[in-house]
């Protein structure tokens, strides 16, 4: 039965098959109960009829009549009124007083019937037998004993049962065929919403991922399916949009330095240049090459993260000392922008990849310096929390709209699309930060209000 559910057979065929099997079993059970009820009823009826006959004959034999032959005449008259009953009566001396007019085989079988051995089927298959002994008081105060064997014909019962069984078989076949037809119609109609959902899903392509299924237009059993499918479409659409934007952004990012290289080279070739001018052009080209190299390196880093190949080499590090070294590195850049760097709190040493973690904090601090107004302070707060540490990097500045916050960690995503990218990062710094934190089994979130923007990092202290 399990193979039926696991097989690739259609749902319609499986439902029709299983319902047909269930109906057939129910019909068989009903037929069995009905036939056995009829047989039991016939048996009870036959036993009652035979008991009544035995009581009648016993009563007649007990009556006081001058002639004994008159007893037997009256008994024979009653027997003749019941053509389906055979009576065999003998006295205690073995004299056959009443015997059937049938052949000697039946007489012999009645004579040898023994109810204690219950051998009725052994002798008369078409009769139900009953045996009784009758004691009658004679005029001389002697007791007369009689053995009475009565047999009731079962031919009518057999004919009725055969007819009933044939009728049940024919009815069961017709009912099964009718039920299969009705079930097929109901199954096809019942599965139509599923087919409609399937047809709707077939229309979804990469060009129309905005299509959504209507959960209110399907039965309750399919509502969760449509909701899950819609959630999957949202995720797929988001991936497609990011992929499209990513391709466009990376093309734009790479086109800018390549265009600069081509322009510088063409200008240098169009007129004679002094050695100093050529060296200056080469230094300018070297900057663009470095920019391309960093971008390619960052992309390879993210590709490793996407393939789960970014495995931190964890060592016990003092995160506060590492941030102080990063502050030393950014000291001159912060002074040029008239920005102060402030480190607050302390944290326990943790197991982490020093280079990765330094890169993540460097990216966040560089980003904070870029968007912090002059004269303000960037703060980093350290806290021990939940078997790990929490790092909050906060910088004053304009509020980032709520709808942009979840997308800040997307590659090449910018809140202001119209801003020039000169002197800005490559656009994948925050994506790298998120990859590093996730590689450490941690989490990162961002919040922003009218006063500041805060990046909250949690790094668990696990090996």
N, C-alpha and C positions, 0 to 999 in steps of 0.2 A: 504493500500500500504506500510505503514511503517513496518508492520509485515513481509512483504516479505523480506525487507532488513535486519531485525533483526533476522529472523529465521535461523536455522542452515542448510537450504537447500544449496546445492552446488552453487557456482558462475555460473557454466555452466547452470544449470537448471534455475536460476533466470534470466540470460541474455536471454536465449531462450524464456522464458515466457514473459518477458517484451518487447522484440523485436517483438514477435508474436502479443502481444496486440497492440503495436503501429502500426504494419502493418495492422492489422484487422481494427483498427480505421481509418487509412488512406484510406483503400479500401472502407469502408462504406461511408466516406466523399466523395470520388471520385465518387462512384456510385450514391449517393444522388445528387451531383452536375450535373452529366451526365444525369440522368433521368429527373431532373427538367429542364435542358436545352432543352432536347428533347421535353418535354411537352410544354414548352414555345414556342419552334419553331413551333410545330404543331398548337398551338393556333393562333399564328401570321399568319401562312399559311392559316388556315381555315378562319380566319376573312378576309384575303385578297381575298380568293376565293368567299366568300359570298358577299363581297362588289362588286366584279366584276360582279357577277350574278345579284345583285340588280341594278347596273348601266346599265347593258345590257337590262334587262326587262324594266327599266324606259325609256331608250332610244327608245326601240321599241314601247312602249305605246305612246310616244310623237310624233312619226312620223305621217305624214298626209297620211292616206290610206282610200280609199273609203269604204272598208268594215271593220267594227270593228272586225269581226270574223277572218279576215286575221292577225290581231295583235296576237290574241291568238294562231292561227295556227303556226305562226313563233316562238312564245314563247315556245310552246310545242315541236317544233322541237329542239330548243336549250336545253330544259330540257332533252329530250331523249338522247342527246349527253353526258349528265352528269348523269350517273346512280346513283351516290352517293349523289345527291341533290334532295330534295323534295321541291316543290313550292306550296304555298297556296296563291291565289289571290282573293280578294273580292272587290266589289265596295262600295261606300258610303251608298248604300241601303241594303247592307248585302248579295247581290247575289254572290254566289261562281262562279267565272269565271274560275278559274283553281284550281283544288284540286287533291291531290295524288290519285292514283288508289289503294292505300292500303286500309286496313280495316278502319272502321269508328272511331276506337279508336285513330288512329293517326290524323285523320282529326279533331276530337274534341280537341285533345291536342294542335294542331297547332292553332286552333281557340281561345283557352283560354290562349295562351302564352302572358305574360306581362313582357316586358324587365325591366320595372321600379321595379317590385318586384323581378326580377332576379330568376324566378321560372322555369328555363329551366330544371334543374335536377328533378324537381317535376313531369315533364311530360315525357320528352324524355331523358333518361340517355345516350343513344347511339347516340345522335345527338347534333350538335352545332347549335343554332338558331340565326336568325337575323330578325329584324322587321323594315320595312320602310314604309312611306306613300308617295304616288306619286300623284301630281297634274297635270292634263292634260287639256289643253284648247280645247274645242269643237268648231264646226263650228258656232254654234249659240252664241258664246262667253260665253257659260256656262263652268264652271269648273267641271271636273270629278275628283273624288278622289278615289284612290285605296289604299287598305292595303295589303302589300306584306310581307309574312312570308316565309323565306327560311330556310331549315334545311339541314345540311351537316352530312352525316353518319360518325361516329367515329370508326366503326368496324375495319378498317385498322389500325388506331392508336392504339387501344386496343391490337390488335394482335401483332403489332410491339413491344409495350411496354412490354407485357408479355414475348415475346421472348427475348427481351433485358435483362429483369430482370433475367430470367432463365439463360441466358448466363453469366451475371455478377456473379450470385451466384456460378455457376460451375467454372468460371474462378477464383473467389476469393478463393474457396476451394482448387483448384489445386495450385494456387499461394502461398497460405499459407503453404500447405504441402511442396512445393518445397523450400520456404523460410526457413521453420523450418529445413529442411535437410541441406541447405546451411549454415544457421546460426550455426547449431550444429557443422558442419565441421570447420567453421571459428573460433568458440569459442574454440573448442578443440585445434585447431592449435595455436590460439592466446594465450591460457593459458599454452601452453607447456613450455615456459620459466619459468613460475611460478612453474610448476610441477618439472622441472629440478632443480630449486633452492631448492624446498622442499626435493627432493631426495638427493641432496648434503648435506643439513642440517642434514638429517637422519644419514649420515655416521659419523657425528661429535660425538666423545666420549671423555671420560677423557684421553684416551691414545693418541689421535691425535688432540689435541686442536690447533695445529699449522696450521691446514687447514684454508684457506681463500677463500671466494667467489670472483670471478673475476667480478668487476663492468662493465668492457668493454664488457663482453660476454652476457649481459642481456639488454632488452629494457630499454629505458630512465625511464619508469614508475617504474621499479624495481631497478634502480641504487641506490636510496637513501636507499631502504630496504637492499640491499647487504652491503652498506657502514655501516649502523647502526648495522647489524649483525656482520660484521667484528670487529667493535669497541667493541661490546659486547663480542666477542670471546677473544679479547685482554685482556679485564678486567677479564674474567673468567679464562683465562690461567694464568694471573698474580696472581689471588687468589689461583689457584691450586698450582702454583710454590711456593708461599709464604707458603701455608699450608704444602706442602711437606717438604720444608726447615725448617719450624717451628717445625714440628714433629721430624725431624732428629736432629735439634739443641737442642731442649729441652731434647731429649733423651741423647744427648751427655753431656749437662750441668748437668743433674741429675746423669748420670753414674759416672762422675768424683768424686763427694763427696761420693757417695755410695761405689765406688771402694776403696776410701781412708779409709772409715770406716771399710770395710771388711778386708782390708789389715792390718790396725792397730790392729784390733781385733784378726785376725788369728796369727799375730806375738806375741801378748800378751799371747795368749793361748798356743803357742808352747814351751815356756820356762818360768821358774819362774821369776817373776818380783818383784822388791822392791815396797814398798808403794809409794815412790816418783815417780818411773817410771810409775806405774799404774795411778797415778794422772795426770801425764803429758800426757799419752795416752787419758785419759778422757777429758782433756782440748783440745787436738787436735781434738777429736771427736766432742766436743761441737762446735768448730769453723765450722766444716762441717755441723752440724745440723743447726747452725745459717745461714749458706749459703743456705741450702735447704729451711729453713723457709722464708728467704727474697725472694727467687725465687718464692716460692708458693704464698707468699703475693703479689708480683708484678704481677704474672699471674692472680690472683683473681681480682686485681685492673683493669687490662686490660680487663678482661672478663666483669666487670661492665661497663666499657667504651663502649665495643662493644654492649652491650644490652641497651645503653642509660640510665643506672642507676647511672651514675656518676653525681650527682647533687651537685654543689658547695654550701657551706653555706656562702653566701656573707656577708661580713662586711666591713666597711670603714677602709682601712689600708693605712699606709704610706710606699710605696714600697721602698723608699730610706733607711728608718730605718731598714726594713727587710733585705735588701741586706747587710747593715753594720753588722748586727748580723750574717749573713751567712759568711761574710769575717772573723769575729772573730773566727768562728768555724773552718774555713780552714786555719787559720793563721799559725799554726805549720806545717801542711802538705805542705803549700806553701814554708815556710822557709826551710824545709828539702829538697825540690826540687829546692831551690834557685830561686823561682819565686815570682814576685811582683804582688799584686792585686791592681787595680786602679778603683775607682768609679768616674764617671764624670756626670755632669748635674744634673737635679732635675725633679721631676714629681709631679703632683697633687695627693692627696689621691684618691684611687679608691675603688669601691666595688668589692671584690674578696674573695675567700676562702684562708685565710692566710696559712693554712697548705699545701694545694695543691700547691699554688704558690711558697712557700718556697721549697717544694720538687722538683718542676720543675727547679728552678734556681740552687738548690743544685746539681741536676743531671748534668746540663749543666756545672757548674763550676768544678765539679769533673772530668768530661770528658775533660774539657779544661786543667786542671792541668796535667792530665795523658799524654797529647800529646804535651805540650808546652816544648820547649827546656830550659835547665837551663840558668838562667840569663836574661830571657825575662819577659815581663809583660802581664798579662791578664787584659783587661779593660772591664768595663760595663758602657754603656752610656745610660742615661735616657732622654726621650724627651716627652713633651705633643704633641699629634697629633690626629686630627680627633675624638674629643670627647673620647679620650682614651690615653693610654700611649704606647710608643715604647721602648723596651729594646733590646739593641744590645750587645751581649757578643762576644768579639773578642779575639782570642788567636793566637799568631804566631805559625808557624809549617809548615810541608810539605803540599803542595797543594793536595787537594782531587780531583781526576779526575771527570770531569763533569758527566760522566755516572753513577757515584756512588751517587751523591748528592740526587736524588729523592728517593733513597732506604735507606738512612741513618736512617729514622724513622721506618723502618721495624724491626720486632722483630728478634733478634739474627743476624742481618746483620752486617757483618764486611767487611771493605774495603780490608783488607789483610787476606784472608782465612787461610794462612799458619802460621799466628802469634799464638804464645802460649797464652792461655787464663789465664795463671797464673798472678795474681795481676791485672787482668782486671775486668771490671764489668760483670754483667750477660748477657749483650747484649740486654737488653730491656729498658735501661734507657731513650734513646731518644724516644722510642715508648710511654713511660709513659709521657714524657714531652709533646708530641704532643696531647695525650689524655686529659691532664689537660688544655692545651691552648684551644682546641676545645670545652671542656666542658664550658669554659668561653666565648664561641662565638667569640674567637679571631682567630689569624692565626700565623703560624710560617714558616719561610723559612731559607734556609742556602745557603751561597755562599762561594767560596774559590778561592784564587789566590796564587801567588808565595810568598806572604808575610804573609797572615793570613787566618784563617777560621772564618766566622762570622755567628752567629745565631741571627736572627731578630724576636723578639716576639712583636705582637700587641695585647693588651688587652683592649677591649672597656669598658668604664665606664658606664655600664648599670646594672639595677637590674634584 
